[in-house]
Amino acid sequence: MSRPIAASRTGPTSSAGAVSFSVCGEVAEPFTLTVAELREGWQQHRAEVTFDCATSGPQHHRFEGALLYDVIRATKPGFDPRRRKDRARFLLAVSGGDGHQTVLSWAEIDRDFAGSPILLATRLDGHGLDTAGSQLVVPSDRCGARYVSAITSIWTGACGALTA
């Protein structure tokens, strides 16, 4: 697993056009990344996707980026990695610059469960996202509702006890 090359320990900012996002929550090592740091610090994967956008209809795009799983593991989430049920209770909340948010379960990205190759995109159709911000890409989704643009934060933490 790669580590961020020069990840800052401060909140999301924008300097010289480089937008950053925070990776935080119930983790031992929170950090902040720019798209360039995300591109340079982690192995990049490709996804050719088609999804239905409620406002624009079918969308066809090619994304490149790091696996969400790898980035979140670098924060050392607050669960016992040897215990599957401990991992399965963790959630990820992704927020975007336009106010959109989505929630994923750890089990969606963990290789012992669904192992979905969800990306934090650094490139869209061959163009860098350095000034637009990283985008969450969920290749298995038929609709684009969980494609969060201009990510501002990714929070990781345990699901609280549910009571009726």
N, C-alpha and C positions, 0 to 999 in steps of 0.2 A: 504494500500500500504506500502510495506517495504521500508526502506531507506538503503543506503549503510552503512555497519558497520564501516569500517575504510577507506572510499574512500579518496584517496589523491586528492589534488587540483592542481597537476602538470601535465605535459604532459606524453605521453606514454613512458614507460621504461621497462627494463628487468633487474631484480635483482634476483640473486640466482635462475634463471630459470623461475621466475614468470613474464609472459608477461602481460602488461597492455594496456588499450586503453582509449582514451578520449571520453567523451560525452559532446559535446559543441555546439555552434552556438547561435541562438537567444533564449537564455534560461537565466533564473534568477540564476540558481545554477549549473554551469558546474562542472564536476568532472571526475576523472580518476579511473578506476577499474581494478583489477586483476581478473582472472577467479575465484580464491578462494573467493574473496569479492563478486563477482556476485552470486556464489553458496550459500554463507552464508547469503547474505543480501536480497535475494528475493525468493519467492516461486518458486520451480522448477516444470516444466511441462515436459511431455514426448511426443515425436512424433516419430511414426514409418513411415518412408518415403521411397518412391521409386521415383527416378528421372533419367533422361537420361543424361549422361555425354558425351559430344562431343568426348572426347579422350578415355574414358574407357567403354563406353556403359552403360547399366542399372546399377544403384547403389541402394542397399537396406541397410538402416541404421536406428539405433535407437539413437535418440538424447535426451538429457535432458538439460534443461536450463530455464532461466527466460524469461518471455514475454517481447519483445521489448517495447510494450506499457507501461508496468509498469516502466521499467527503464527510458524511455524518460519522462514520467510524473513526475518522481522524480526530473528532472532538471527544472521543471516549465517553459515549453515552452512559448514564448512570444505571446500568443493569449488569447482571452477571452474564457475560457472553457465553458461558457454558450452559446456561439454563434457558431452554427454548421458551418456556412459559413466562419467564421474566422478560425476555426480549419481546414477546408477543403483546405485552401490555403497553408498549411504547408507541407514541404517535408523533407525527411530524406535521407542523403547521407552516405553510409557505405563504408569505405575504408579498404582494407586488406593489410597485410604485403607483399604479392606477387604482389601488384600493381593493383589487381582487385578492381573495384568499382561498386556499384549499387545505384539506387535511388528508394525510395518508397514514397508513399503519406501517409500523416497522416490518410486519410480516409481508407486506407487498414487495419490499426491496431486499429482504434477507434471503440468501440462497438456500437456507434450510426450509423456507416456506415458498412463496410464489417466485421470488428471484426476478422480479420485473426489472428490465434495464432502463429505469427512469433516469433521464439526463438532466443535468444543469448545463444548458446549452451555452457555448461560447461562440458559435457560428450558426447562422441561418442562411440557407441557400448560398453558401460560399462567402458570405459577408460576416465580418467580425461584429460581435455585439458589445464591444468595449464601451461605446457611448450610450447605447440603448439599455444595457444591463442584461444579465443572464436571464434565461427563460427556462421554466420547468417544462419538461417534455415527457409526456406519459404515452409512449407509442401504442400501447394496447387499448387506449380509450377511443371510442368511436366518435365522441363529441369533444370539442375543444375546451370545455368548461374548466378542466384542471390544468390547462396550459397557462401558467401564470407568467406574465411578462414583467420585465424590469424588477426582478426579485429584490426586495429590501431586507428580508430576514427569513431564516429558517429556524424555527424553534422545535426542539426535540424534548419530549418528556413523557412520563407515565400517565396513563389514563387513570383518573381518580376512581374511587369505588363508586359503582352505580347502585343507587337505591331506588326503590319504587315509591 
